[in-house]
Amino acid sequence: MASHHPKFEEHRYLGDKRSFLLYDTEDAAQLSIMIEVPLEKIASFGPDTPEEAMNRGFRLSPEFARSHAEVSG
């Protein structure tokens, strides 16, 4: 499987505009979720960081929070 969304190859963090949830596309499970989202409903961020996404009102998806909790703790 690709490591990033095929239409957003330069972006690791993508948001779903319908739910305002943020996903880390370096995680295969989160990438598979974002591949199902219609392109016009995907947000990318500059700079490509979770902090920037949260500044724009997005919040961590449960999958994002779970995967990053496993890494850090």
Secondary structure by P-SEA (a helix, b strand, c coil): cccccccccccccccccccccccccccaaaaaaaaacccccccccccccaaaaaaacccccaaaaaaaaaaac
